[in-house]
Amino acid sequence: MTIVFLEDVIKQFDILGDYVSAEPYGNGHINDTFVVVFDQGGTIVKYIVQRINDNIFTEPVRVMENIIHVTQHIRKKAEAKGIEDISRRVLTLVKTLMGEDFARDPDGHVWRCYIFIEDSKSWDIIETPSQAFEAAKAFGAFQSDLMDYDGQRLFETIPLFHHTLNRFATLQKAIQDDVKNRAIKVKSEIDFALSHEPLAGCLLSLQEKGVIPERITHNDTKLNNVLLDDKTGEGICVLDLDTVMPGLSLYDFGDMVRTATNPVAEDELDLSKVVVQTRMFEAIAKGYLEGTAGALLPVEREHLVTSGKLLTYECGIRFLTDYLQGDVYFKIKREAHNLDRCRTQFALVRSLEEHEEGLVKFVSTLS
């Protein structure tokens, strides 16, 4: 993707001023994202322009429909509360010159443009319990705001996304097919994954019994998907809405555990450093419960720790599957990148298991 070609896409959006520059932005694994700079009467203004990866999101128009439904609903609630800086609290799409919510390039790929939220940042590695609390609170509030959504049921942008039993079956097939002859190199990882099969279906069985309700969830609650205000540290805006769809509240909490309690990068090579940060777990539990404002059922609260193990395990088997399949899903920077990511996830599962009793006890003390 060249910057010259990108400029042709940018011209389709209704942006005032003179184009200055564009460059890649962020480190997401899936979509192509650029920060675009315009000079508007002497004031430099930024936008985020992003191409939806239609190899992953095979119906990108439906993805955009979900995002429009969700952002409009949250925006209306913010307006009703009298919030003044709504454009910093909710992602704002920039329309095209034709009045559409997205553009297409000559190859048919879907592009979108968001207002850039200044004086804020997301953190790939959360450094303090305060940051974890604020990000978790923002995700909790995001879900709480959508609990009274009464529009059409959202489209499942990636079917069975957090269906861990399906992920487990896909891993089994990848092991059997072994298209890159890599299985022999990862016997210990495969053994770990297979030994944890009972964990894969724990939440799904509760949903099937009607014990845990379906909700509208984010489904990719890495804490770097929340912008924190540079001055106040407050969690102000939830990002990356491509996977917002029907799901379980525990999926969202579990993925926060996966990302917030790990003290190192997702692809850390020294696994001795992967030890669950209990203070971070306590912070996200407090923040999430405060953000959801008492809306979670007792059974959902009781499975908060389990969800952390499950979502970390699920991510690990996804990385392992992709490694065995030849790295066809996640972007990689080195040959064994997905394997390194897998090992880090599995190390965190082990640490969560070691600390489980204490974490469960802590959750029980929260009001």
Secondary structure, DSSP 8 states (H G I E B T S, - for coil): --HHHHHHHHTTB---SEEEEEEE-S--SSSEEEEEEEEETTEEEEEEEEE--TTTSS-HHHHHHHHHHHHHHHHHHHHHTT-S-HHHHS--B--BTTS-S-EE-TT--EEEEEE---SEE--SS--SHHHHHHHHHHHHHHHHHTTT--SS----SSTTTT-HHHHHHHHHHHHHH-TTS-GGGGHHHHHHHHHTHHHHTHHHHHHHTTSS--EEE-S---GGGEEEETTT--EEEE---TT-EEE-HHHHHHHHHHHHS--S-TT-S-GGG----HHHHHHHHHHHHHHHTT-S-HHHHHTHHHHHHHHHHHHHHHHHHHHHHTS-SS--SSTTHHHHHHHHHHHHHHHHHHHHHHHHHHHHT--
